[in-house]
């Protein structure tokens, strides 16, 4: 797999590190970058040695400062819709990854960059991070899922203010409204993100995947979500890890999960 815009590695603990690697362009999300994101997430998903994923940006200034605006020039209605659908599909691939994905946001996360962070399961922000959806200033709306994920994370009222003003918010404010899960110093950002992923990776892998699947169903009517939950609960009961977890609890020992 040839990557021109990303860095990809897997550490000895089974944590995949994906780094947007265009610091001179503030890690702007060109169409090529989005395509490579799809490739690396599919690779991490299919790699049995990977237990969790951290997504971050190269350099100190930006996680991802938005789309590559130069690619917007001359775009018509049909082009714009296809552009949005392509990005939505890739970000949905990230969201639907069955392994925990943590965004380590190390600077600006604006426009598509904010949408990318929201597509991850959890977000840890550096104290100097800034979040925003400034698309209205370009005569646009978010196109990579921002109008859908933001209200679910922070509530409709705050999301509408965020989207209509285009204002940027600090990492602390993002934490207060529930957009991020934790705030860390710049030097500790990756360590905090890794600790979070490592904690999740120590749990039963199938159960982790089922939690992620079940919480996506929270967007359905409640009775449908409850049906999904019950089905997934039953599927967990048929796994070896379920038996191991119960036995370990009853015998007061640490479980040894195998993902089966």
Order of alpha helices (4+ residues) and beta strands (2+ residues): beta-beta-alpha-beta-beta-alpha-beta-beta-alpha-beta-beta-alpha-alpha-beta-alpha-beta-alpha-alpha-alpha-alpha
